[in-house]
């Protein structure tokens, strides 16, 4: 019956939880304004540990910190009773805190304050509790004084030296030392157990050589106490000599009884161990026996957890860190030596103090909302759950109809204002407890906006964008977004609204720009905020830096061209190897590039161009590799010597990031050209050992040069010398030939052998010759030279020639036969009957009768035609009569040829000779002929000038070569507008016309002109020109210059200088006091604009001003003093009729250093009249300026 009641209750609770409709708890933002205004129950923030051990030499501080609004007040309980802090003068509480400080300067014992403490933090909305803090004072008791008798033990038997340190709080750390304060060596035979005792698996005789003292170190007091030392007496059956000790034979030759393993700790065949979850498990097995037993561990029914298990103390201790339930079971340790094996089983139980499965958390609820607190914990045994409210058991607290306790859960429904409280959950079993505070805070706050007002957000086009609108209220307000204050709320499609108020725009476009309004509303009111969105073009790197290799000492340049939205300023920074690049004095940076002059190895790395605007950034990187010439090869070595070869080996130098592609081997010899290094051979860059082919009779030394893509290395250090033996010549002299320098001789010449081809000393040559096809004997001569002359030969006769080189070691190979010829003579016959046919304007066909080739008296080279232009048929045209030559090679019976590139309409003469290699024959008959009229050359020049806005002046000159009688000129022209052209228009002119004025209807049009000269034959070559864009270009240039700041400043400066000069000039003139200024101050400064016939402009005076010396009776109108000093546009100053010269004693006036005349002005005319008209106004600079008007 009872089981049925419990089952029904559980079924009801499950159904109730399933049907429960609960609002999500409100998360209070960390906004300072909200936190400042938010009423909140207290929350414990900091507290001392549960097991709190303090040092008796220090003051006691028990921490308890809490937050809440209003600020909490604090109280304490000690050993379950109220702790009245005010009555104890040694106890104080920190301000705005619950932390206790207990001081002992005025006396008192810390032990009097040991006990269990608990802190209570209280405000208007509840009470929060700390853990129960067990305060204990650290203790380091003295070691009891005792007298230890020497321990007598038989050699080979087991021994345990107990430590038994005094109990301390916390327990001390023990270790063993001797009287000399040296640690006792420990190994698998001697070791300290977990209880601090020192275990000997078997005793050796030498163990008596030292004493043994147990030490205890107390952590809190930092003190070490020691036990009186043990002394050992080891009884041996045979005498023991410690000088004969050997670690491999510890007993020496003495006989010690061996024993099977027995356990010293733990005793018996099995034992048990209990450990708490998450703590450390230590299992120990120490065995006695001789030889020393070996310890092994295993777990029955499973494997040891390899990642968690550690073996310590020479395998005698098994250690598992952070034990869990699956580590429970039977662990077996096994000790064995060659006499036997024993086992011990340790049964491990894993218990658990309570640990959280679901820790209750603070709840913030709005009125009429539902909620719950869940407190779930586990442990072994199963913990008991107890609920408290504001520190009191919930059963004894006031009844709350809106609250229901269901085991580990408290259900809240339709909570009301004023029901805020702090709930404590206590989960406990025999191994410990857990205490958690969780408040339920019932709030009613109208909606509030937490973000900045009217924020401007700039985003990159096509990027996902988030517009934040943080808000808060209780109950939680509903949030909606609007764009530009119109339409319904934004959600769906392009937009998505998150629960925290953020509006997502999945892909920002230009049309998404505008003002967005977020409105948070609840039953308590509403609040709104606005965000202005601007969509910008992204920053792009349109030309990124590229990987490059630079030669050391050269300049490397990385280009980085960036574009961005015009409204976003962009900064470009450079980094090297992901670190900011320091430019210094050497590196140069401009808007689009980075230049690195005089590159060295330190400049190598990855260079990154980082472009950054206020809303986006991107980067591009490129690698710079610095190349350099390789280092020279090293350690040249010669091996494998032979008569004409030797092996050369070397070690290559550093490549400097450019692979070596080739090695160049050079040699120097000390016989023919000592000190001169010559190239011997080159080899691929992957070889460093080669066989060199050498010449005989040479004393060599070698060096090697490495070559990569940058260049050649410095030469290596020379190798040792290597001398080859002599041999007969291998080479045949080159360039063997026979030729006649005179008509009765033949010179035989050849090139000498090179020095390295001599192969030995005393080199000479043997030369043979004989007449070809004459059945003659060979003639020969031995010589050391390179030439031999055969005399008294017939004219141009063929000879056979050969040659051979010899030295002291023998003769070299003979050359092949070479055909040479004796000397040539002047040809005896000349070509005859030279004539022409088919005469054209620029070419003609010539014919002649050939000569007998035997009459050439040498090698027939060609028929050589000499021709020249005698005159032109164009009247008055002067021509050059320089002779020209053209050769014709022909052996036919009726030879002919074409003579081209002649000038049309001209008179020519010519003659012909026949030629061999040295001579020409007598000339043939001279022939005259006339070329026909042709088309003329292009005009000598063609100029285009613009005389007015609607007139173009064209001017040209006659062709240099008319090639006939000119009949006129033809002009074709058309308009040109970019790639569009207008129709051609044609003008023709008489031959004596060389200019033309063309009126243009459109001032802005361009024209293209084609001018050619004409003869009766036809039109000559065109001379093409295009007119410049006069009107628009001039206007554009004027506008550009006139609006430039430098031009305006220049004009102002010039005007100021002119004004100053004029003021100085008139001051100087007024100082004389005799110049009639006032008679002339009202004269006009008009200039007359007159246009020359050629279209240029000039400014001149309105009337001519006769010289004052020529006409002294002229009227005042003819003597305007300022009008004649105006300056024309061509820059020439018109001479004034009243210059300072006219007022002096002549043209050579003398001046003082300040520019004034020496002495008085003297006036040539009206001196007496002007003296009476002097005015003091003339001496004033202002009046001098007025005189300009």
Buried (B, 14 or more C-beta within 10 A) or exposed (E): EEEEEEEEEEEEBEEEEEEEEBEEBBEBBEBEEBEEEBBBBBBBBEBBEBEBBBBBEEEBBBBBBBBBBEEBBBBBBBEEEEBEBEEEEBBBBBEEBBBBEBBBEEEBEBEEBBBEBBBBBBBEBBBBBBBBBBBBBBBBBEBEEEEBEEBEBBBBBBBBBEBBBBEBBEEBBBBBBBEEEEEBEBEBBBBBBBEBBBBBBBBBBEBBEBBBBBBBBBBBBEEBBBBBBBBBEBEBEEEBEEEEBEEEEBBBEBEBEBBBBBBBBBEEEEBEBEBBBEBEBBBBBBBBBBBBBBBBBBBEEEEBEEEBBEBEBBBBBBBBEEBEEEBBBBBBBBBBBEEEBBBBBBBBEBBBBBBBEEBBEBBBBBBBBBBBBBBBBBBBEEBEBBBBBBBEEBEEBEEBEBBBBBEBBBBBBEBEEEBBBBBBBBBBBEBBBBBBBBBBBBBBBBBBBBBEEEBEBBBBBEBEBEBBBBBBBBBBBEBBBBBEEEEEBBEEEEBBBEEEBBBEBEEBEEEBBBEBBBBBBBEBEBBBBBBBBBBBBBBBBEBBBEEEBBBBEBEBBBBBBBBBBEEBEBEBBBBBEEEEBEEEEEBEBEEEBBBBEEBEEEBBBBBBBBBBBEBBEBBBBBEBBBBBBBBBBEEBEBEEEEEBBBBBBBEBBEBBBBEBBBBBBBBBBEEEEEEEBEEBEBBEBEEBEBEBEBBBBBEBBBBBBBBBEBBBBBBBEBBEEBBBEBBBBBBBBEEBBBBBEBBBBBBBBBEBBEBBBBBBEEBEBBBBBBBBEEEEEEEBEEEEEBEBEBEEBEBBBBBBBBBBBBBEBEEBEEBEEBEBBBBBBBBBBBBEEBEBEEBBBBEBBBEBBBBEEEEBBBEBBBBBBBBEBBBBBBEEEEBEEEEEEBEBEBEEEEBEBEBEEBBBBBBBBBBBBBBBBBBBBEBBBEBEBEBBBBBBBBBBEBEBBBBBEEEBBBEBEBBEBBBBBBBBBBBBBBBBEEEEEEEEEEBEBEBEEBEBEBEBEEEEBBBBBBBBBBBEBEBBBBBEBEBEBBBEEEEEEEEEEEEEEEEEEEEEEEEEEEEEEBBEEBBBBBEBBBBBBBBBBEBEEEBEEEEEEEEEEBBEBEEEBEEBEEEEEBEEEBBBBBBBBBEBEEEEEBEBBBBBEBBBEEEEBEEEEEEEBEEEBEBEEEEEEBEEEBEEBBBBEEBBBBBEE
